Amino acid sequence: MTGKDVKKAAELLSKGKLVAIPTETVYGLAACIDNNEAILSIFHAKNRPAFDPLIVHIADLNWLDFLVSEIPEKAKRFMEVVWPGPVTLLFRKSDQVSDLVTSGNPTVAIRFPSHPMSLEMLRLLGKPVAAPSANPFGYVSPTEAAHVENQLGEKVSYILDGGPCRVGLESTIVSFVNEPVEVLRLGGMSLETLEKYLGEKPVLKISTHSNPQAPGQLDKHYATSASLILSDDIIEDFLENRQKLVGLISFQNGYPDLAFAHREVLSPDGNADEAASRLFAAMRRLDESGVEVILAERFPDEGLGRAINDRLHRASHRKP
């Protein structure tokens, strides 16, 4: 069931049910952090491996006292600037956080989202929720309520419809566990912006292994049903695949001289923020169009273009 009843969403969560919630990044599949049975149901609903940790969402900085064993002064200054917003911070967890949430890791990933409906719901609930993206594991993340309904359906008790997600990429994950500060996942806040707020250059530590420290680090992720190729030469790759139905994801250029079966030009004006917000919905439309191959143009490796390339790389069957 989909609707805009914030109170109903909070009540269902308090009863141990799963609720899909809107954030500025993507829709999350939420369960109360203190209900292990509900947490397990997240993994079952998504078919998510138990070794992939979940992000905890808060609506009050005081909730950190329950979740975190220590917060460095540098992190306190940073969160005052970036929260609420599309940034997840990694800290050493308290003993009160279940190992189910952290997949046995000694750290916990925490986010303070900026979407007003989810903040209102969290405050009514009065406690944090664990909430990965509300989609089957490994597939494209949902940026509209309808995406959740189409993919998870009755596995979710309620979908809180907050409209299209403004950012459209998952949060950037920043670790304050050790020095220097590390970026573990590229996302909705660019490295340039992070560096400005931190006052230092963070270390980029984007891992792709089978025992992740934080969500979104697995190599194969954000997949489409059609084969996706992250392309450095759209014309050459189109000619190689011209016997198939080929779709296009591009930044500005629609390549009108090539006979694509379906085109998704993410930002004709060259705005990376707009392109990021439209990426996942475009991937879904291409999948639904029936194309056999998706050629995805590599974006400029700066700002949110880095995060877009990261998602396309993880979805690609041909790794650069």
C-alpha positions in Angstrom: 0.0 0.0 0.0 1.3 3.4 -1.0 0.3 6.7 0.7 1.4 9.9 2.4 0.3 9.0 6.0 3.4 9.7 8.1 1.7 8.6 11.3 0.7 5.3 9.8 4.2 4.6 8.7 5.5 5.3 12.2 2.9 3.0 13.7 3.7 0.1 11.4 7.4 0.4 12.1 6.7 0.3 15.8 4.8 -2.9 15.3 7.8 -4.6 13.6 6.7 -4.1 10.0 8.7 -3.0 7.0 8.1 0.5 5.6 9.6 2.1 2.5 10.6 5.7 3.2 11.6 8.5 1.0 14.9 10.3 1.4 16.7 12.9 -0.7 19.0 10.2 -2.1 16.9 7.0 -2.8 13.9 5.2 -1.1 14.9 3.1 1.9 13.4 -0.1 3.3 13.1 0.7 7.0 12.8 -1.4 10.2 13.2 -0.3 13.8 16.8 -0.7 14.9 15.9 -2.4 18.2 13.8 -5.2 16.5 16.1 -8.0 15.3 13.2 -9.9 13.7 12.3 -6.8 11.7 15.9 -6.3 10.7 16.1 -9.9 9.5 13.0 -9.3 7.4 14.9 -6.6 5.5 17.5 -9.1 4.4 14.8 -11.6 3.4 12.7 -9.0 1.5 15.7 -7.8 -0.5 17.4 -11.2 -0.8 20.4 -9.3 0.6 23.5 -11.2 1.9 23.9 -11.0 5.7 27.5 -9.8 5.3 26.4 -6.5 3.7 25.8 -3.9 6.6 22.8 -1.6 6.8 22.7 2.2 7.2 21.0 3.6 10.4 18.9 6.7 9.9 18.4 9.3 12.6 16.4 12.5 13.1 18.1 13.8 16.3 21.9 14.1 17.0 21.2 13.0 20.6 20.4 9.5 19.2 24.1 9.1 18.5 24.6 8.6 22.2 22.8 5.2 21.9 24.5 4.2 18.6 28.2 5.3 18.8 31.0 4.6 21.3 33.0 7.8 20.4 32.7 10.8 18.0 36.0 12.6 17.1 35.9 16.4 17.4 36.6 16.6 13.6 33.5 14.5 13.0 31.3 16.7 15.2 32.3 19.8 13.3 31.7 18.1 10.0 28.3 16.8 10.8 27.2 20.2 11.9 27.7 21.3 8.3 26.6 18.3 6.2 23.6 17.0 8.2 20.8 16.7 7.4 22.0 15.7 3.9 23.3 13.0 1.6 26.3 11.9 3.7 26.6 8.8 5.8 29.3 8.8 8.6 31.0 5.6 9.8 31.9 5.4 13.6 32.8 2.7 16.1 29.5 1.3 17.3 28.2 1.0 20.8 27.4 -2.3 22.4 23.7 -1.5 22.0 23.7 -1.8 18.2 22.9 -5.3 17.0 25.5 -7.1 15.0 22.7 -7.9 12.5 22.7 -4.2 11.6 26.5 -4.0 11.2 27.0 -7.5 9.8 29.4 -8.2 12.6 31.6 -5.2 12.0 32.7 -3.0 14.9 31.5 0.0 13.1 28.1 1.5 12.3 27.0 3.7 9.3 24.7 6.6 10.3 22.8 9.1 8.2 20.6 12.1 9.0 18.4 12.4 5.9 16.9 15.7 4.9 13.6 14.6 3.5 10.8 16.3 5.6 8.4 13.3 5.5 11.0 10.8 6.8 12.2 13.2 9.4 8.7 13.7 10.7 8.1 10.0 10.7 11.3 9.3 12.6 10.5 11.9 15.2 7.0 10.4 15.7 8.6 7.0 16.0 11.2 8.3 18.5 14.0 6.0 17.5 16.4 5.2 14.6 15.7 2.8 11.8 17.9 0.6 9.7 17.2 1.3 6.0 19.1 0.1 2.9 17.7 0.9 -0.5 14.2 -0.4 -1.1 14.9 -2.8 -4.0 16.0 -6.4 -4.5 19.7 -6.8 -3.8 22.0 -5.9 -6.6 19.4 -4.1 -8.8 18.9 -0.4 -9.5 18.0 1.7 -6.5 14.5 3.2 -6.4 14.0 6.9 -6.7 10.2 6.9 -6.8 7.5 5.2 -4.8 6.3 3.3 -7.9 9.7 1.7 -8.2 9.4 0.2 -4.8 5.9 -1.0 -5.5 6.9 -2.6 -8.7 9.9 -4.5 -7.2 9.0 -5.4 -3.7 5.2 -5.2 -3.7 3.6 -7.0 -0.8 6.9 -7.6 1.0 6.5 -4.0 2.3 3.7 -3.1 4.6 3.6 0.5 3.5 5.3 2.8 1.1 5.5 6.4 2.2 5.3 8.4 -1.0 7.5 11.5 -0.8 7.7 12.0 -4.5 10.8 11.7 -6.7 14.2 11.7 -4.8 15.9 15.1 -5.3 19.5 13.7 -5.4 18.9 10.3 -6.9 22.2 8.7 -5.9 22.9 7.0 -2.6 24.7 8.9 0.1 28.5 9.4 0.2 30.0 7.3 3.0 32.8 8.9 5.1 34.7 7.1 7.8 35.9 8.8 10.9 37.1 5.5 12.5 40.8 6.1 11.8 43.0 8.9 10.6 43.1 10.2 8.0 39.4 10.5 7.1 38.4 8.0 4.4 35.6 8.1 1.7 34.3 4.5 1.4 31.6 5.2 -1.2 31.1 7.9 -3.7 27.6 9.4 -3.7 25.3 12.4 -3.4 27.9 14.8 -2.1 31.0 15.4 -4.3 34.6 14.9 -3.1 35.2 18.6 -3.8 32.4 19.6 -1.4 33.5 17.1 1.2 37.1 18.5 1.1 35.8 22.0 1.5 33.8 21.1 4.6 36.5 18.9 6.1 39.3 21.3 5.6 41.5 18.5 4.3 41.6 16.1 1.5 40.1 12.7 2.4 41.6 9.4 1.3 39.5 7.7 -1.4 39.1 4.0 -0.3 36.5 2.5 -2.7 36.7 -1.2 -2.1 35.0 -4.0 -4.1 35.3 -7.1 -2.0 33.0 -9.7 -0.5 33.2 -8.6 3.1 32.4 -4.9 3.0 33.0 -2.4 5.8 30.1 -0.2 4.6 27.1 -0.6 2.3 27.5 -0.2 -1.5 31.0 -1.6 -1.7 30.3 -4.8 -3.5 31.7 -5.1 -7.1 28.5 -6.2 -8.8 25.7 -3.8 -7.9 23.0 -1.5 -9.4 22.5 -4.1 -12.2 20.1 -3.9 -15.1 18.6 -7.0 -16.8 20.1 -5.9 -20.1 23.9 -6.0 -20.5 25.3 -2.6 -19.6 28.6 -1.4 -21.1 30.4 1.6 -19.6 31.7 3.1 -22.8 34.7 5.4 -23.6 33.7 5.4 -27.3 30.0 5.3 -27.9 30.3 5.1 -31.7 32.7 2.2 -31.7 30.7 0.2 -29.1 27.5 0.9 -31.0 29.0 -0.5 -34.2 30.2 -3.6 -32.4 26.6 -4.2 -31.1 24.6 -2.9 -34.0 23.0 -6.3 -34.7 21.2 -6.0 -31.3 18.7 -3.7 -29.8 20.9 -1.0 -28.2 19.9 1.7 -25.7 21.9 4.7 -24.7 22.6 6.6 -21.5 24.5 9.8 -22.1 25.3 13.1 -20.4 24.5 15.7 -23.1 24.9 14.1 -26.5 22.0 12.1 -27.9 24.1 10.7 -30.8 21.3 11.4 -33.3 23.2 9.8 -36.2 23.2 6.4 -34.5 20.1 4.2 -34.6 19.6 3.6 -30.9 16.3 1.8 -30.0 16.0 4.0 -26.8 17.9 7.1 -25.7 18.2 8.6 -22.2 20.1 11.9 -22.3 20.5 12.8 -18.6 21.2 16.5 -18.9 21.2 18.4 -22.2 22.5 21.4 -20.3 25.5 19.5 -18.9 24.4 19.7 -15.2 25.9 16.8 -13.3 23.4 17.2 -10.4 20.5 16.8 -12.8 22.1 13.9 -14.4 22.7 12.2 -11.1 19.0 12.7 -10.0 17.8 11.1 -13.3 20.3 8.2 -13.6 18.5 5.3 -11.8 15.1 6.1 -13.3 16.7 6.2 -16.8 18.3 2.8 -16.2 14.9 1.4 -15.3 13.2 2.9 -18.4 15.9 1.4 -20.6 15.4 -2.0 -19.0 11.6 -1.8 -19.5 12.1 -0.8 -23.1 13.3 -4.2 -24.1 16.8 -3.3 -25.3 19.4 -6.0 -25.2 22.5 -3.8 -24.6 22.8 -0.5 -22.8 25.7 1.7 -23.8 26.5 4.1 -20.9 28.7 7.1 -21.7 31.5 7.7 -19.2 31.0 11.0 -17.4 33.5 13.7 -16.7 35.5 12.4 -13.7 34.7 15.3 -11.4 32.0 16.4 -9.0 29.0 14.0 -9.0 30.3 12.6 -12.3 32.6 10.4 -10.2 29.7 8.9 -8.4 27.7 8.3 -11.6 30.7 6.5 -13.1 31.1 4.4 -10.0 27.4 3.2 -10.2 27.7 2.6 -14.0 31.0 0.7 -13.4 29.4 -1.6 -10.8 26.4 -2.2 -13.1 28.7 -2.9 -16.1 29.4 -6.4 -17.4 32.6 -5.1 -19.0 34.9 -3.6 -16.4 37.4 -0.9 -17.5 
